[in-house]
Amino acid sequence: MSEPSDRYRRQQRRRAIIAWLVGIPFLILFVVGIVAGASEEKRSPEHPGPFGYAMTAAQYAALRPGLEESAFVDRLGETGLPENLTKHRYTALFPPHGDEVVCSFWEISDRVYVVARVCFSSPQGRLAQKLERQVGSGEFGVNA
């Protein structure tokens, strides 16, 4: 057997260097992605509600008919979960409403298993209705 030529060894060395220069950054990105994903998981709340939108019982009690929708949003900083994105098991807890109102759904954060529906009049944008309902504990939560 003959010794590999110098040219062949240089080509092999060049290929190895290129492989290391390309492979190491990909490996680093992969590890960083795993670490970032794990830290994101730890930041999620331990007991998230089914809506992602919550108000306290005091905030709910302070809502008065005729309140402007813009004032409501300014107070809470959120709009609530729209009815078309709310699971049917929650919307079914409340009586039907007419087309003259637009409703959103909220979790009452400091009252266990309580859901609220807040409705504003469509053209005027004023609070027309607020209702709350108790939800069974087996139906409430992330898997609901």
VOBANU-787522 format. One record per residue (C-alpha): residue number from 1; residue in one letter; z, y, x. Coordinates in Angstrom, 1 decimal, always signed. Example, Ala and Ser with C-alpha at 12.3 -4.5 7.8 and 13.67 -1.06 7.14 Angstrom:
2
+-----+---+--------+--------+--------+
!   k ! r !      z !      y !      x !
+-----+---+--------+--------+--------+
!   1 ! A !   +7.8 !   -4.5 !  +12.3 !
!   2 ! S !   +7.1 !   -1.1 !  +13.7 !
+-----+---+--------+--------+--------+
//
This chain:
144
+-----+---+--------+--------+--------+
!   k ! r !      z !      y !      x !
+-----+---+--------+--------+--------+
!   1 ! M !   +0.0 !   +0.0 !   +0.0 !
!   2 ! S !   -0.8 !   +3.4 !   +1.2 !
!   3 ! E !   +1.5 !   +6.4 !   +1.1 !
!   4 ! P !   +0.8 !   +8.9 !   -1.7 !
!   5 ! S !   -1.2 !  +11.9 !   -0.4 !
!   6 ! D !   +0.4 !  +15.3 !   +0.1 !
!   7 ! R !   -1.7 !  +16.7 !   -2.7 !
!   8 ! Y !   -0.5 !  +14.1 !   -5.1 !
!   9 ! R !   +3.2 !  +14.8 !   -4.2 !
!  10 ! R !   +2.7 !  +18.5 !   -4.6 !
!  11 ! Q !   +1.2 !  +17.9 !   -8.1 !
!  12 ! Q !   +4.1 !  +15.7 !   -9.1 !
!  13 ! R !   +6.6 !  +18.3 !   -7.7 !
!  14 ! R !   +4.9 !  +21.1 !   -9.7 !
!  15 ! R !   +4.9 !  +19.0 !  -12.9 !
!  16 ! A !   +8.6 !  +18.3 !  -12.4 !
!  17 ! I !   +9.4 !  +22.0 !  -11.9 !
!  18 ! I !   +7.5 !  +23.0 !  -15.0 !
!  19 ! A !   +9.2 !  +20.3 !  -17.0 !
!  20 ! W !  +12.6 !  +21.5 !  -15.9 !
!  21 ! L !  +11.7 !  +25.2 !  -16.5 !
!  22 ! V !  +10.6 !  +24.4 !  -20.0 !
!  23 ! G !  +13.1 !  +21.7 !  -20.9 !
!  24 ! I !  +16.3 !  +23.5 !  -19.9 !
!  25 ! P !  +15.8 !  +26.6 !  -22.1 !
!  26 ! F !  +15.0 !  +24.3 !  -25.1 !
!  27 ! L !  +18.2 !  +22.4 !  -24.4 !
!  28 ! I !  +20.2 !  +25.6 !  -24.2 !
!  29 ! L !  +18.7 !  +26.9 !  -27.5 !
!  30 ! F !  +19.5 !  +23.5 !  -29.1 !
!  31 ! V !  +23.2 !  +23.7 !  -28.0 !
!  32 ! V !  +23.5 !  +27.3 !  -29.0 !
!  33 ! G !  +22.1 !  +26.5 !  -32.5 !
!  34 ! I !  +24.6 !  +23.7 !  -33.0 !
!  35 ! V !  +27.5 !  +25.9 !  -31.9 !
!  36 ! A !  +26.3 !  +28.8 !  -34.2 !
!  37 ! G !  +25.9 !  +26.4 !  -37.1 !
!  38 ! A !  +29.3 !  +25.0 !  -36.7 !
!  39 ! S !  +30.9 !  +28.4 !  -36.5 !
!  40 ! E !  +29.0 !  +29.5 !  -39.7 !
!  41 ! E !  +30.5 !  +26.5 !  -41.5 !
!  42 ! K !  +34.0 !  +27.5 !  -40.6 !
!  43 ! R !  +33.5 !  +31.0 !  -42.0 !
!  44 ! S !  +32.7 !  +29.9 !  -45.5 !
!  45 ! P !  +35.5 !  +30.2 !  -48.0 !
!  46 ! E !  +37.6 !  +27.2 !  -48.6 !
!  47 ! H !  +37.4 !  +27.3 !  -52.4 !
!  48 ! P !  +34.3 !  +29.2 !  -53.4 !
!  49 ! G !  +33.8 !  +29.8 !  -57.1 !
!  50 ! P !  +30.7 !  +28.8 !  -59.0 !
!  51 ! F !  +29.4 !  +32.3 !  -59.2 !
!  52 ! G !  +30.0 !  +34.1 !  -56.0 !
!  53 ! Y !  +31.0 !  +37.1 !  -58.0 !
!  54 ! A !  +34.7 !  +37.7 !  -58.8 !
!  55 ! M !  +36.9 !  +40.4 !  -60.2 !
!  56 ! T !  +40.7 !  +40.5 !  -60.6 !
!  57 ! A !  +42.4 !  +40.2 !  -64.0 !
!  58 ! A !  +43.4 !  +43.9 !  -63.6 !
!  59 ! Q !  +39.8 !  +45.0 !  -63.0 !
!  60 ! Y !  +38.8 !  +43.0 !  -66.0 !
!  61 ! A !  +41.5 !  +44.5 !  -68.2 !
!  62 ! A !  +40.5 !  +48.0 !  -67.1 !
!  63 ! L !  +37.0 !  +47.6 !  -68.5 !
!  64 ! R !  +36.6 !  +49.7 !  -71.6 !
!  65 ! P !  +33.7 !  +49.7 !  -74.1 !
!  66 ! G !  +31.2 !  +52.4 !  -73.4 !
!  67 ! L !  +31.8 !  +52.3 !  -69.6 !
!  68 ! E !  +28.5 !  +53.1 !  -67.9 !
!  69 ! E !  +27.0 !  +50.3 !  -65.9 !
!  70 ! S !  +26.6 !  +52.4 !  -62.8 !
!  71 ! A !  +30.4 !  +53.2 !  -62.9 !
!  72 ! F !  +31.1 !  +49.5 !  -63.3 !
!  73 ! V !  +28.9 !  +48.6 !  -60.3 !
!  74 ! D !  +30.5 !  +51.4 !  -58.3 !
!  75 ! R !  +34.0 !  +50.0 !  -59.1 !
!  76 ! L !  +33.3 !  +46.4 !  -58.2 !
!  77 ! G !  +30.5 !  +46.8 !  -55.7 !
!  78 ! E !  +28.6 !  +43.9 !  -57.4 !
!  79 ! T !  +26.6 !  +43.3 !  -60.5 !
!  80 ! G !  +27.7 !  +39.8 !  -61.4 !
!  81 ! L !  +25.7 !  +36.6 !  -61.7 !
!  82 ! P !  +22.8 !  +37.2 !  -64.1 !
!  83 ! E !  +22.8 !  +34.9 !  -67.2 !
!  84 ! N !  +19.5 !  +33.3 !  -66.2 !
!  85 ! L !  +21.0 !  +32.1 !  -62.9 !
!  86 ! T !  +24.3 !  +30.9 !  -64.5 !
!  87 ! K !  +24.7 !  +27.2 !  -65.2 !
!  88 ! H !  +24.4 !  +26.3 !  -68.8 !
!  89 ! R !  +27.9 !  +24.8 !  -69.0 !
!  90 ! Y !  +29.3 !  +28.3 !  -68.5 !
!  91 ! T !  +26.9 !  +30.2 !  -70.7 !
!  92 ! A !  +27.6 !  +27.7 !  -73.5 !
!  93 ! L !  +31.3 !  +28.7 !  -73.5 !
!  94 ! F !  +30.3 !  +32.1 !  -75.0 !
!  95 ! P !  +28.8 !  +32.9 !  -78.4 !
!  96 ! P !  +25.1 !  +33.8 !  -78.4 !
!  97 ! H !  +24.2 !  +37.5 !  -78.1 !
!  98 ! G !  +21.2 !  +39.6 !  -79.1 !
!  99 ! D !  +18.4 !  +40.9 !  -77.0 !
! 100 ! E !  +20.0 !  +44.4 !  -77.1 !
! 101 ! V !  +22.4 !  +43.4 !  -74.3 !
! 102 ! V !  +22.2 !  +42.1 !  -70.7 !
! 103 ! C !  +25.1 !  +40.0 !  -69.6 !
! 104 ! S !  +26.5 !  +38.9 !  -66.2 !
! 105 ! F !  +29.1 !  +36.3 !  -65.4 !
! 106 ! W !  +32.2 !  +36.6 !  -63.3 !
! 107 ! E !  +35.1 !  +34.5 !  -62.0 !
! 108 ! I !  +38.5 !  +36.0 !  -62.6 !
! 109 ! S !  +39.8 !  +35.5 !  -59.1 !
! 110 ! D !  +43.6 !  +35.6 !  -59.8 !
! 111 ! R !  +43.5 !  +33.5 !  -63.0 !
! 112 ! V !  +42.8 !  +29.8 !  -62.4 !
! 113 ! Y !  +39.7 !  +28.5 !  -64.1 !
! 114 ! V !  +38.8 !  +31.7 !  -66.0 !
! 115 ! V !  +35.3 !  +32.9 !  -66.5 !
! 116 ! A !  +34.2 !  +36.3 !  -67.9 !
! 117 ! R !  +31.0 !  +37.5 !  -69.5 !
! 118 ! V !  +30.3 !  +41.2 !  -69.3 !
! 119 ! C !  +27.5 !  +42.6 !  -71.4 !
! 120 ! F !  +25.8 !  +46.0 !  -71.2 !
! 121 ! S !  +23.6 !  +47.5 !  -73.8 !
! 122 ! S !  +20.0 !  +47.3 !  -72.7 !
! 123 ! P !  +18.6 !  +50.8 !  -73.2 !
! 124 ! Q !  +21.9 !  +52.8 !  -72.8 !
! 125 ! G !  +23.5 !  +50.8 !  -70.0 !
! 126 ! R !  +27.0 !  +51.0 !  -71.5 !
! 127 ! L !  +29.6 !  +48.2 !  -71.7 !
! 128 ! A !  +29.1 !  +46.6 !  -75.1 !
! 129 ! Q !  +31.1 !  +43.4 !  -74.7 !
! 130 ! K !  +33.5 !  +41.6 !  -72.5 !
! 131 ! L !  +34.7 !  +38.1 !  -73.1 !
! 132 ! E !  +36.7 !  +35.6 !  -71.1 !
! 133 ! R !  +37.0 !  +31.8 !  -71.4 !
! 134 ! Q !  +39.1 !  +29.1 !  -69.9 !
! 135 ! V !  +37.1 !  +26.4 !  -68.1 !
! 136 ! G !  +38.4 !  +22.9 !  -67.6 !
! 137 ! S !  +39.5 !  +22.3 !  -64.0 !
! 138 ! G !  +37.1 !  +19.3 !  -63.7 !
! 139 ! E !  +34.1 !  +21.5 !  -64.5 !
! 140 ! F !  +35.0 !  +24.4 !  -62.2 !
! 141 ! G !  +34.0 !  +24.9 !  -58.6 !
! 142 ! V !  +31.2 !  +24.3 !  -56.1 !
! 143 ! N !  +29.9 !  +21.0 !  -57.6 !
! 144 ! A !  +29.9 !  +22.4 !  -61.2 !
+-----+---+--------+--------+--------+
//
